[in-house]
Amino acid sequence: MRPAEPDSLPRAVPLRAASNLRDLGGWRVADGRRVRYGRVFRSASLARLTEEDMATLAALGLRTVCDFRGEEEAARAPSRLPPGVERVALPIEPTVGASLRDLLAREASTGEDVVLLLGRAYTDYVTTHLHRYRRLFELLLQPKRHALLFHCSAGKDRTGLGAALLLMALGASRETVMADYVATDRLWRREYALPAGTPRPLAEALYGTHPHLLEAALDAAVEPFGDEAGLLEHGLGLDPPRLEALRELLLE
């Protein structure tokens, strides 16, 4: 039986004006090694950081921040970053906006409707926008880019898929991938505001994690390439030498 993961995982980094920031270090992968601490972080939006928060980020040794938010999202809420940290735009345009507005306008809409909408978005993120995640791996393969943080608005969906693909590449099990994904439910303070009057079932569906959607999205990402190895090599640019280099950089 595989040893249980420490109860302390994932290791959160508390901020005053943002949440869902955590180190991807500590998770165990198939060969028994663990992801190195202090190399890769994930978070929600960094638009409202206080000076104290920026000092906390600076102490992490960040050099690169990859922003998955769409162009208009990022323009409405520019990131605040410590001096010397480079922001790299990897825009994945949100695909639920107009459809979500339609759902919110219909009194008969349910949480299940929202989940179906999110499911389509998840699949779109890892198929139509797979090249954005490929670029993330190109950056991760450059040691001078570490420590690297990636985020979207909530740090849940686009970011969650990025973390899932990274943990998969490092050799983590689906169980570990899901454990990291659902940690958002306890670490994110839901700073992302929904329209006034959003019914609670719809809000809970939007704010919550949905492991079955992540499972389906990962399967959809793999399907065109035949298996996970094909996805890593041909979809994400991680041929065997590059995959080994990534693992040497990010695993203990």
VENVENDA-V470547 format. One record per pair of residues at least 12 apart in sequence whose ideal C-beta (glycine too) atoms are under 6 Angstrom apart, sorted by sequence separation. I is the first residue (numbers start at 1). J is the second residue. D is the distance in whole Angstrom. If there is no record, write none. Layout:
i	j	d
I	J	D
I	J	D
This chain:
i	j	d
10	22	4
11	23	4
25	37	3
150	162	5
164	177	5
23	37	6
24	40	5
65	81	6
9	26	5
163	180	6
190	207	5
23	41	6
99	117	5
65	85	6
67	87	6
71	91	5
70	91	5
96	117	5
160	181	5
21	43	4
64	86	5
65	87	5
66	88	5
67	89	5
68	90	6
20	43	6
62	85	5
70	93	4
20	44	4
58	82	4
66	90	5
68	92	5
70	94	6
185	209	5
19	44	6
57	82	5
96	121	5
184	209	5
18	44	6
95	121	5
136	162	6
182	209	5
18	46	6
54	82	5
156	184	5
181	209	6
95	124	5
133	162	6
47	77	4
17	48	4
18	49	6
49	80	4
17	49	6
47	79	6
133	165	5
17	50	5
46	79	4
92	125	6
125	158	6
178	211	5
181	214	6
16	50	5
126	161	6
16	52	6
17	53	6
125	161	5
16	53	6
92	129	5
15	53	4
154	192	5
153	192	6
92	132	5
90	132	4
90	135	6
169	232	6
92	158	5
169	238	6
66	136	6
170	247	6
64	145	4
63	145	6
69	152	5
64	148	4
65	149	5
66	150	4
68	152	4
69	153	6
62	147	5
61	147	5
60	147	6
62	149	6
114	202	5
68	158	4
111	201	4
115	205	5
111	202	6
114	205	4
122	213	5
126	217	5
114	206	6
111	205	4
119	213	5
123	217	5
115	210	6
118	213	6
122	217	4
126	221	4
123	220	5
137	236	5
134	236	5
134	237	5
130	235	6
141	246	6
39	146	5
39	147	6
40	148	6
41	149	4
42	150	6
43	151	4
45	153	5
38	147	6
44	154	5
44	155	4
43	155	5
42	159	5
42	163	5
20	155	4
29	170	5
30	171	4
29	171	4
29	172	5
27	172	6
27	176	5
20	184	6
20	187	5
20	188	4
19	188	5
10	180	6
19	189	4
10	183	5
12	187	5
39	250	5
36	250	6
35	250	6
36	252	6
33	251	4
34	252	5
33	252	5
